[in-house]
Amino acid sequence: MPIRTVILGNGGRGKVYSDYIKRHPEQFELIGVADIDGSGDFTDWRDALSKRLRAELAIIALPDRLHYAAGKLALKKGMHVLLEKPIGCSWDECRGLLALVERTGKYLIPGYVLRHTDQYRKVKEILEAGTIGEVLSIHHLNAVSYPKTVQAFCRGQWSKTDESGPMILTKCSHDLDLIAWWLGDKKVLRVVSMGATKLFKPDNAPEGSAETCGKNCRAGDCVFRDDGEKCVYKCGADVVNYQSTLIESEDGPLVNFELEAITARRGRFTRFFGTKGTMLVDEGLVRVREFGKDEVSYSFQAETDAHGGGDDGLMQFIYEELSSGRNRAKEIVNETVRSHYLAFMAELSRRIHKVVCKL
């Protein structure tokens, strides 16, 4: 029988999931959509969680600050939950949802689509096979690109940390989920992180700039100009332009994670250095070179195309989990909470300028 599903939030991510459901009616039945703009069956997301709908799965794609409240209510009403990242904007919210999962036995599955791509599944397979030996260090870069940064993290809904959370959580929890996945059950010992907001401040605005881009702006050839939008230097954004994080684990690799917001190219790039070889992961390409052997490469769907197939992969994973009757709810949410833990540790380290051993 198809899994009876409600979707809370009919924006970009909500439409991705509803599109999958339309293509796979044998797996899911969409019985309600909620969005404040009136495009769904309900304007209040709470109404979509009503008992009369008898939903088995709630897909939560609301603004970040509503994730905890909506996830909490759905779990209490006996539903499994697919929750867009982040699952909580604070460590207390994450722990609260973890406690609810333990009490209800329901699934709380994060919208971490990258681990469900063919590319990253292949990376995990190569690591577990020991092809490059024991991994000594991992270098991982998320190059956000300056168009994405100014659109979403300066002018957009994620521009202010106290309203949405730090950028390492709101943008890079995908990366930290991958890192936590690669580390497996290895205990994290220490995290140190450095980064700052330097560029998008009023003092750096070019001469002649106005409060809003347009005919009144005399800034000339400003590369961040977008007519009708707030001047990127004057919108009050406080998210980082860059952040460098070192993660030390017990008997595991040292992870160097770089967040670069102001880049020309957008993408994720990873280098694994092992005792028997190296592995390089770029957009849609995995290259493995064992010492003394020729390089072997694998090509995959690019991440810019439906997250490299991860959107569909996540929904297929959820269907299989809920249909199989396996009880992996706690295991799944523990993996999720661990990635968030890394984000909060990194942000705390950045703010207090010290190595953090635990929250």
LINBELHU-V349236 format. One line per field, one symbol per residue. psi: psi as a letter, one per 20 degrees, with the letter a starting at -180 (. if undefined). Layout:
# LINBELHU-V349236
psi = ???
This chain:
# LINBELHU-V349236
psi = pqpppqpookbgghhghhgghhimiigqooiqppqhjjiahqiphhhijqhhhlqhppoolrqgiiggggggggghjkqqpooqqqiqjrhhgghghghhghhhjqpopqlnhhijqhghhgggggghikhjbpphqpoppoohqhghghghigiaikhpgihhrqhighhjhgghggghghhcjpppgqppqqrrohgmqhhipqpjqrhpqbhipkiclpijpnpiqqphijjjqjrqhqppppoprpkaqppoppoohnqhqprppqpporiiaqppoaojppppoqpjrqqpqpqrpqhinlkkjhghhghgggghghhhjqmjgggghggghghhggghgghgghhilqpphr.
